[in-house]
Structure formats: C-alpha cells, structure tokens
C-alpha cells in the first residue's frame, strides 16, 4: 500500500469551524470514493494537543501540538480567524501559527490557505510575488499589509505553484475538491461533489459574487427595485432611456443617481448582469451561442463574444469548455 497523503490542518482558538471541517470532510469522502487508494490521513495540529474552541463555540480536538508534527507533511492547510474591527472583519494573525507555518511549509508538497488563512501565509512570506485571494471582506487588508502579494479578491481560489489560496468560508469545499482532482483526477472529485450534494463543483476562475451581490444595497429602494427588474428582464429593453423612463427621471439625472448608488453606469451594470446570465447557461446547458445571446439580451453571437472578452477576458466557447458541469 502506498503511503497516505498526510494532510495537516492548523487549528487554534476562534478558528472558523467550516474552514477546518469542510476540507476534512472532502478528504474523507475522497477516501471512500477511491476505495482507499492513495488515501488521505487528516490530522489537526494546534498550539497544543487537545480541545480548541472554534468561532462557532464548537470544540475541535487537536491530534498533535505544532511541535509534534515534524516534516512528514504532504498537504498543509491553514484556515483563518477574524476579529471584529470598527469598520468590519479584521483577519487575525497569530505569531505562533505564523512561525509554525513558516517552519513547516518547506517540508510540505503543497500549502493551501482557506479564507483569511491567506493572511497567515502572507505573514510567513509564502505569498510574496504570488497572486492570491482571500475572503472579500479582508482583501484590502491583505493588500495593504503585504504589498508584495498580488491580491485578487474575485476568484474563489487561486493556485500559484504549490501554494493555493481560497476565498471565504464555503469555498473551502471547492478548494479541497480541486486538491482531490489534482491527486486523483476530475472523476474522483466529481464523485465527491455528488456525495456532498454540491450543485456545482466550481472552478477557481469563477467569481466569489454574482452581479447583484457584488454591489451593496442602495440607499434608495427604487434603485434596488430596478436592479431586481434588470435581473428579471435581461432580454428586454434595458437601454438608459428605457430605464430612466421607468424611474420617471431624465436620462441625465438617472445616470447620475444610478452611478452614485451602485458605483457603475447603467450600461455597464446591464452588460455585467447579462454576461453573468450567459455564464450560467454556458455552465449548465448545451444551448447554442445564438440562443444564449438572445435569451440574455446580448442579441448576437458577436456581441456575446465582445462582452465576454471585455468582462472576463475569454471567449464563450473557452468558458464552456472549462466550466461545463452537465452533460
């Protein structure tokens, strides 16, 4: 029997519970789905062996103290913890965890952070010169604290060589599935995803947010209502004059109000919403590009191609090949 993949997950006080249990569950199911071939052996390591209270108040049991882990680590997983600051969440960076990660990383085949665990990797010097992601709420903090890291707050996970960084909380499952796919292939990862009843095994290049969620709620209820209307009528007339008329505003005043409340122009918002709808159809259907362009209000295949290149720097066909999830 080959030696198991030894997965060591760091745990410490107030660690996010799902950051730990999500990947552990994925690796356990991978063992079952692959019949135990090249199995994963998951161990939790903390400042000391014994119980650790997570952010949810649930206690986890660390199998090992940091000093007992040694060099036999295949995959090192570093979750995160946050404190509440005056302006929102602040990633916690514990010096004890950072020093252990810095010492252990050279012995690991690969390193992965989950959510704000990226801040720990950055503090350990493991992200310098690399592209990385983290939870959207602390991305600005990561960029400010570590200017040598190329922070990209949009993807759900990013791979840079042997270092992987994942976005917020539930995306730990997507990241762990990608690690399984690297070890055992896509079929094994998809089998695990089916057991988890995950609607979609998302790839790393997909965004943390849909278009409506990427914009905060407006101070004006009528603008929020208009955003819902846009999402529900993508194949209709969503030109600036039509939307201004719906709001009973002049076109010029409407454009000013919309930009003030959403941070973008009406035309840019509509195009982004239409591209997002087209992405969902490319991921989940075999509809031809002509039908997708019509259904999402983009009109023609040429316009669909132009919008995709502008929004996500790829073509509809390339996007479908990478992210298609149903046969």
Secondary structure by P-SEA (a helix, b strand, c coil): cccccbbbbbbcccccccccaaaaaaaaaaaaaaccccbbbbbbbccccccccccccbbbbcccccccccccccbbbbbbbbbbccccbbbbbbaaaaaaaaaccccccbbbbcccaaaaaaaacccccccccccccaaaaaaaacccccccccccccccccbbbbccccaaaaaaaaaaaacccaaaaaaaaaaaccccccccccccccccccccccccaaaaaaaaaaaacccccccaaaaaaaacccaaaaaaaaaaaccccaaaaaaaaaaaaaaaaaacccccaaaaaaaaccccaaaaaaaaaacccccaaaaaacccccc
